[in-house]
Amino acid sequence: MASTAVAAPERENYLNKEYGIGSWLFTTDHKRIALLYLITITFFFFIGGFFALLIRLELLTPEGDLLLPDTYNKMFTMHGQVMIFFFLIPAVPAVLGNFLIPIMIGAKDLAFPRINLLSWYLLVIGGLMMIYTILSGGVDTGWTFYTPLSTHFLDTHVIAAALAIFVAGFSSILTGLNFIVTIHRMRAPGMTWSRLPLFVWANYATAIIQVLGTPVLAITLMLVALERVFNLGIFNPQLGGDPLLFQHLFWFYSHPAVYIMILPGMGVVSEIVTCFAHKRIFGYKFMALAVIAIAVLGFLVWAHHMFVAGISLYAAMVFSLLSYFVAVPSAIKVFNWTATMFKGSVSFSTPMLYAFGFIGLFTMGGLTGLFLAALGIDVHVTDTYFVVAHFHYIMVGGMVMAYMGGMHFWWPKISGRLYPENWGRLAALIIFIGFNLTFFPQFVLGYLGMPRRYWQYSPEFQVLNVLSTAGATILAVGYLLPMVYFLWSMRYGKHAPDNPWNAAGLEWKISSPPTTFNFEETPVVTWEAYNYDEIPEEVPVG
Amino acid sequence: MFSNTFPLWPTRASTISGQVDALFIFLLLLCGLMCVSIFIAIVVFAIRYRRRPGHVATQIEGSNAVEFAWTFIPAGIFLVIFVWGAYIYFLERTPPKDSMDVYTVAKQWMWKFQHTEGQREINELHIPVGRDVRVIMTSQDVIHSFYVPAFRIKQDVLPGRYTIAWFRATKAGTYHLFCAEYCGTNHSGMIGDVVVMEPAQFQSWLSGGGPMGSLSQTGQGIFQSLGCSTCHRMDTQGRGPNLMGIFGKPVLLEDGRTVTADENYIRESILSPAAKVVSGFKPIMPTFQGIVSEEQLNALVAYIKSLSPQPSGPAQTPTLKVPDASKADSRQR
């Protein structure tokens, strides 16, 4: 069924409607802005990845030999800051969400197209400030900026880094605001809340956190800068401040931020699993409620990062209990994805392989969260490699897997081209193997007691660290491959049909790539999401 | 031999470590089971219902009964884990009354310990097997964290206040002490050894190292030389409260609140005397912020504590049975 696609002169679409750099830099088309974001965050992903590689190389041997200690501290600090604020947080919402949300709800664009462009510029300005920070000597506060270390004991570019994140934060707030208004006001006739694709629900929940949580981070970073510059006694006890206040404020945003990063990934996986099982989602309502529950409960668990920080016994118990509550909706989601495959028609296409990877690795990341929420165990493993492994299982094993899956799933729609399927599967497999080899040994290291952020370590930890470094190199290859074949496919890939996967959803009813205003006329929705009973199954060729 | 270079399980050397390990193993089994069940379900579904000619997906909307089952059953299991974890934490955070105190000052990038008997050490902490030990800690600069993996104990060390960790070692040996909270350039070098000794050896270690006064005697010296004793007299005539016997007792404040006179209260009263003024006294005491060092503060606290009769003194001999005493000198990691 390959070349139903078009011959020589391509149909007009959002990509070829206008040419020239100005047509991109001043565009208000949500799809073009999504591509601007894609380029930006891919750039930062490779910068953050480069830092990660240096970290893993340093940790190949117990002695501190490759880097100086201060350099090492800068590497893990900037790895965290770049990856979290300039890759993970914008990844799915700003790229896939921007591209897909208006289309999925039957709209021409987001509610505020110019603010959408402004959001991208803010991310770029924040990004340039981050690059300035990196080039002018870096910053070594840890991505967590703990006080009073960050305010009075370091001479690096703390304020530049804090302001970079401050500006990038506004990009995130404005994107969230745009999504909330769009999803409320711009749905096509018939597109009721109970017919919304779960990807839209997930981004809606994310947007709520972005709008409510990010300002707290902005305030906190401003206070750090003020204390640093004017010696105000906010966090430093020598000036009458309270260092735990900083941790409360920081985690009040930064724990929900974990959900900013993972919820959109969950949305992606819901789309992929239904498509490649060719089946409606199991328990739609519970899936939609679960993301909202996670967004709300996610605001009530921040102090579980502080069980050994000096909070009271009873505060710790309350936050531990609440942390178990937030685990429930996450468990519901995993069960529902699994049940969706039951009696389905499961295809092993590349996006589905990533979805399998996501479910497996997110499950492991989530279950190890149960260990960390258990107070007695947390005391032993917090601030060790156990925590490092846990959040990489969620963030990389979960979120990046989902992002890669989503990029493959929607690539034909975004670019109008098909990527080479076998290369796609191979890369998914390499990433899965490389990921587990990198991060599984870190669980063991953590329980053995190896603290995180150590430049040199005790020799008995070496074997596991060597395994981890070996895995990281495999992982790096796995991430470079899609980069290469995506670029290749833009020129040499087969033209994509409008609905290459026989998927449900409005985005597959329009041309690939879409025209500037997505729909020739506003669609009227009369069906529920994932109406796979009405869509013919794609029969595997050969 | 292989296990020495490549251990897969940390040494257990405190009373709490067995409890932490028990819950950890329980969770490994439970979560392992949950994980494997999900993996098997995915693999079985993916293969059994693989896309092939002639096979059509059956559309299923969902099932409230199933949803409720997998909402409330995991929630119930989570509650069990919560209670178990909270119980261990309660033990970890509740130091027994009759314990041996070690004062600790953390700074970039070193650990300084002061024993009540007067011994001082850096990056090495000697303690006896079978005694409850309270480590009373503060930091001179940034936040550090006192972490002994073999004891499964970790507690952040904050500037400007005391935090407390406690443990009872069960096995003689030398164990890692790590700083677990990132504290700047040489964070990974802020490490040391906890040397757990048999009680007799510990006693001889304590008496070695030349004549020196106990920590509370040092504190008494400071108390006098700073002129504290002119107001805090041992009778009721002083301009400040009589400190005899106040430690661990409730104190009624001028604003009507009642606080317990613990280490943090004494510390605060020396550094910010106006924060909590005892009922019946005027806020006339000057601050000693910047005048006394953290080590001197510890000595003062130890002195004021010594003015209150301890429930039982250090003379008490530990009777705990020590497993594996033969390995006393081997370095256990």
Boltz contact constraints between the chains, C-beta under 6 A:
constraints:
  - contact:
      token1: [A, 69]
      token2: [B, 185]
      max_distance: 6.0
  - contact:
      token1: [A, 70]
      token2: [B, 185]
      max_distance: 6.0
  - contact:
      token1: [A, 142]
      token2: [B, 182]
      max_distance: 6.0
  - contact:
      token1: [A, 148]
      token2: [B, 142]
      max_distance: 6.0
  - contact:
      token1: [A, 149]
      token2: [B, 142]
      max_distance: 6.0
  - contact:
      token1: [A, 153]
      token2: [B, 142]
      max_distance: 6.0
  - contact:
      token1: [A, 153]
      token2: [B, 184]
      max_distance: 6.0
  - contact:
      token1: [A, 237]
      token2: [B, 159]
      max_distance: 6.0
  - contact:
      token1: [A, 237]
      token2: [B, 160]
      max_distance: 6.0
  - contact:
      token1: [A, 243]
      token2: [B, 143]
      max_distance: 6.0
  - contact:
      token1: [A, 278]
      token2: [B, 57]
      max_distance: 6.0
  - contact:
      token1: [A, 279]
      token2: [B, 57]
      max_distance: 6.0
  - contact:
      token1: [A, 280]
      token2: [B, 59]
      max_distance: 6.0
  - contact:
      token1: [A, 282]
      token2: [B, 62]
      max_distance: 6.0
  - contact:
      token1: [A, 283]
      token2: [B, 62]
      max_distance: 6.0
  - contact:
      token1: [A, 283]
      token2: [B, 67]
      max_distance: 6.0
  - contact:
      token1: [A, 286]
      token2: [B, 67]
      max_distance: 6.0
  - contact:
      token1: [A, 308]
      token2: [B, 154]
      max_distance: 6.0
  - contact:
      token1: [A, 308]
      token2: [B, 155]
      max_distance: 6.0
  - contact:
      token1: [A, 308]
      token2: [B, 156]
      max_distance: 6.0
  - contact:
      token1: [A, 309]
      token2: [B, 156]
      max_distance: 6.0
  - contact:
      token1: [A, 310]
      token2: [B, 156]
      max_distance: 6.0
  - contact:
      token1: [A, 310]
      token2: [B, 158]
      max_distance: 6.0
  - contact:
      token1: [A, 310]
      token2: [B, 163]
      max_distance: 6.0
  - contact:
      token1: [A, 313]
      token2: [B, 93]
      max_distance: 6.0
  - contact:
      token1: [A, 317]
      token2: [B, 86]
      max_distance: 6.0
  - contact:
      token1: [A, 320]
      token2: [B, 82]
      max_distance: 6.0
  - contact:
      token1: [A, 321]
      token2: [B, 82]
      max_distance: 6.0
  - contact:
      token1: [A, 324]
      token2: [B, 78]
      max_distance: 6.0
  - contact:
      token1: [A, 324]
      token2: [B, 82]
      max_distance: 6.0
  - contact:
      token1: [A, 328]
      token2: [B, 75]
      max_distance: 6.0
  - contact:
      token1: [A, 331]
      token2: [B, 74]
      max_distance: 6.0
  - contact:
      token1: [A, 332]
      token2: [B, 71]
      max_distance: 6.0
  - contact:
      token1: [A, 335]
      token2: [B, 70]
      max_distance: 6.0
  - contact:
      token1: [A, 338]
      token2: [B, 38]
      max_distance: 6.0
  - contact:
      token1: [A, 338]
      token2: [B, 41]
      max_distance: 6.0
  - contact:
      token1: [A, 338]
      token2: [B, 42]
      max_distance: 6.0
  - contact:
      token1: [A, 341]
      token2: [B, 45]
      max_distance: 6.0
  - contact:
      token1: [A, 342]
      token2: [B, 45]
      max_distance: 6.0
  - contact:
      token1: [A, 343]
      token2: [B, 49]
      max_distance: 6.0
  - contact:
      token1: [A, 343]
      token2: [B, 58]
      max_distance: 6.0
  - contact:
      token1: [A, 344]
      token2: [B, 49]
      max_distance: 6.0
  - contact:
      token1: [A, 344]
      token2: [B, 57]
      max_distance: 6.0
  - contact:
      token1: [A, 345]
      token2: [B, 51]
      max_distance: 6.0
  - contact:
      token1: [A, 345]
      token2: [B, 55]
      max_distance: 6.0
  - contact:
      token1: [A, 345]
      token2: [B, 57]
      max_distance: 6.0
  - contact:
      token1: [A, 346]
      token2: [B, 46]
      max_distance: 6.0
  - contact:
      token1: [A, 346]
      token2: [B, 49]
      max_distance: 6.0
  - contact:
      token1: [A, 346]
      token2: [B, 50]
      max_distance: 6.0
  - contact:
      token1: [A, 346]
      token2: [B, 51]
      max_distance: 6.0
  - contact:
      token1: [A, 347]
      token2: [B, 51]
      max_distance: 6.0
  - contact:
      token1: [A, 363]
      token2: [B, 35]
      max_distance: 6.0
  - contact:
      token1: [A, 363]
      token2: [B, 38]
      max_distance: 6.0
  - contact:
      token1: [A, 367]
      token2: [B, 31]
      max_distance: 6.0
  - contact:
      token1: [A, 367]
      token2: [B, 35]
      max_distance: 6.0
  - contact:
      token1: [A, 371]
      token2: [B, 27]
      max_distance: 6.0
  - contact:
      token1: [A, 374]
      token2: [B, 81]
      max_distance: 6.0
  - contact:
      token1: [A, 374]
      token2: [B, 85]
      max_distance: 6.0
  - contact:
      token1: [A, 375]
      token2: [B, 85]
      max_distance: 6.0
  - contact:
      token1: [A, 375]
      token2: [B, 86]
      max_distance: 6.0
  - contact:
      token1: [A, 375]
      token2: [B, 89]
      max_distance: 6.0
  - contact:
      token1: [A, 376]
      token2: [B, 20]
      max_distance: 6.0
  - contact:
      token1: [A, 376]
      token2: [B, 23]
      max_distance: 6.0
  - contact:
      token1: [A, 376]
      token2: [B, 85]
      max_distance: 6.0
  - contact:
      token1: [A, 376]
      token2: [B, 88]
      max_distance: 6.0
  - contact:
      token1: [A, 376]
      token2: [B, 89]
      max_distance: 6.0
  - contact:
      token1: [A, 377]
      token2: [B, 23]
      max_distance: 6.0
  - contact:
      token1: [A, 377]
      token2: [B, 24]
      max_distance: 6.0
  - contact:
      token1: [A, 379]
      token2: [B, 92]
      max_distance: 6.0
  - contact:
      token1: [A, 379]
      token2: [B, 154]
      max_distance: 6.0
  - contact:
      token1: [A, 380]
      token2: [B, 20]
      max_distance: 6.0
  - contact:
      token1: [A, 380]
      token2: [B, 152]
      max_distance: 6.0
  - contact:
      token1: [A, 383]
      token2: [B, 180]
      max_distance: 6.0
  - contact:
      token1: [A, 448]
      token2: [B, 10]
      max_distance: 6.0
  - contact:
      token1: [A, 449]
      token2: [B, 10]
      max_distance: 6.0
  - contact:
      token1: [A, 449]
      token2: [B, 149]
      max_distance: 6.0
  - contact:
      token1: [A, 451]
      token2: [B, 178]
      max_distance: 6.0
  - contact:
      token1: [A, 451]
      token2: [B, 180]
      max_distance: 6.0
  - contact:
      token1: [A, 453]
      token2: [B, 182]
      max_distance: 6.0
  - contact:
      token1: [A, 454]
      token2: [B, 188]
      max_distance: 6.0
  - contact:
      token1: [A, 455]
      token2: [B, 188]
      max_distance: 6.0
  - contact:
      token1: [A, 456]
      token2: [B, 188]
      max_distance: 6.0
  - contact:
      token1: [A, 460]
      token2: [B, 7]
      max_distance: 6.0
  - contact:
      token1: [A, 460]
      token2: [B, 333]
      max_distance: 6.0
  - contact:
      token1: [A, 463]
      token2: [B, 6]
      max_distance: 6.0
  - contact:
      token1: [A, 533]
      token2: [B, 59]
      max_distance: 6.0
  - contact:
      token1: [A, 539]
      token2: [B, 53]
      max_distance: 6.0
  - contact:
      token1: [A, 540]
      token2: [B, 51]
      max_distance: 6.0
